[in-house]
Amino acid sequence: MRTKELEEQLGITKENLRYYEKEGLITPERSDNGYRDYSEEDAERLKKILVMRRLGITIAEIRDVLEEKRTLQAVLFETMDRLDQEISSIQEARVLCAKLAEEDVTIKELDGDLYLKEIEEEQAKGGRFADITKDVIANSKELITESFGHLQFFFPVFKPLLWKRKRKGSGVLAAVMVVLFLLGGGNACARASMRNNMPDRPYFLIGVLTFALIFVFWLFLRNIIWYLTKKYPRHERVIAVCGSILCALLCLGLDAAAVFHWSHILMFAKNTGTPVFRDETAEFIQINRDDEIPNPDNDFTMSHQSRNYYACDPAYIKAVTDAIASCRSSGRWSVTASDLTLYQTNQLLKKIGKDPGHFWQILWYGGDKEDNGRYTFFYLYQDEQMGWVLDEPQYGLYHAGDDLVYLVQHYQEYIEIQPGIIDSFRMIFEYDPKRIWPNETYKDGRFDTYRYLILKDRTTGEDVTQKFIDTYMPAYKAQDWETLIEAREGVQESWHEEYAHPEDAHFEK
């Protein structure tokens, strides 16, 4: 008889029949056209299987009984033990198990028609028996464990801990891989949101939920592939292999698209935001021009301006901040994927067909000195189509106004030397080797060492401390910082420590 006839006769679905066939409980013959042909013997065998399943006997136990590895009576007593734990909800199944056990019915003597009818009558009265629809639901669980189980071949180091030596894999492995997958999505989204311009949202949860949806979609596709393999058994291997590969590639593509979207590399809508900053206020602004930074195209060893100067005039900082904030969105996303150096940015722009000429990097420095503050990076350059452009890395492109262009181009009029640079020169020209400089470690004055600065020629390694002091003392007194900065590039600074008696040293006031 055909599948549909057997379904009507036994009152079950074809999914149940496929499942029992997959588990090896029945083995129907195949006709020339590939359809399953169930014999009367198969039907009787199925009736006995249904009786045992209705009683709550597991598939593994049914297989053992049918293969005569165990007796039906032994399995029934084990089933009664399990049912005792659920006695309040499935009392009827327990009674029928006891009845069969007392009658000492063998598997060959089990009357499927009689007991299936009795079970249906009891169910009509409100009785509860085992739900065989779980046999179909179990397929999804097996798909997960089977799919993740095959990953053992890529991670053999974990095999003793997580994998069973079975083809279908391990449920523990599946759970671990799913958890790591979801946490990875949450972490990717959260890290991308650390950019200064992201609004306040639960990014970790967004990442987890996104990857969870992709996982559910993957599981849905895997079920489709499984059903296709059962519907077309002759092409089962081709469908399983090709389908699994396509399924994996599609879901990996969705994963990559989500991560790229969070990182602002792949955007699905126009940029309508405005430039923002990592902190509310700035301590100073540092602006570097591409031809002032050492790179293969120029001869500069180091830009004095970029290394030792910045603008800290509050009026200038506010003017630059307002000019940046007022830039209009171009609707486009940034061409730079990260906070690149000027040379890297120049090479990237040329690679994508843009030659901006000289351009500037704006470092808007905010935050407290105690936590080292945070830079917000911007690039200002000319575009042939858009004119002056403000590029905020990993975010958007904006139309830069004339006021911002003017302030950046006249940056040198507002800069001043960093206080730390002046302190470093004071350490050279005013430092007394016998004088102990304030140190919180020795607040009570008890110490046994003093330190002094040594200047060595970078080329020869010769100690040129005194020679440097004698030569450039006039420049230091005249506060000619440019001359001193250029001179210091030729020497290397290092501290020398010597033991001293406390009475030989005194504090610097």
Secondary structure, 3 states (H helix, E strand, C coil): CCHHHHHHHHCCCHHHHHHHHHCCCCCCEECCCCCEECCHHHHHHHHHHHHHHHCCCCHHHHHHHHCCCCCHHHHHHHHHHHHHCCCCCCHHHHHHHHHHHHCCCCCCCCCHHHHHHHHHHHHHCCCCCCCCCHHHHHHHHHHHHHHHHHHHHCCHHHHHHHCCCCCCCCHHHHHHHHHHHHHHHHHHHHHHCCCCCCCCCCHHHHHHHHHHHHHHHHHHHHHHHHHHHHHCHHHHHHHHHHHHHHHHHHHHHHHHHHHHHHCCCCCCCCECCCCCCCCCCEEEEEEEEHHHCCCCCCCCCCCHHHHHEEECCHHHHHHHHHHHHCCEEEEEECCCCCCCCHHHHHHHHHHCCCCCCCCEEEEEEECCHHHCCEEEEEEEEEECCCEEEEECCCCEEEECCHHHHHHHHCHHHCCEECHHHHHHHHHHHCCCCCEECCCHHHCCCCCCEEEEEEEEECCCCCECHHHHHHHHHHHHHCCCHHHHHHHHCCEEEEEEEEECCHHHCEECC
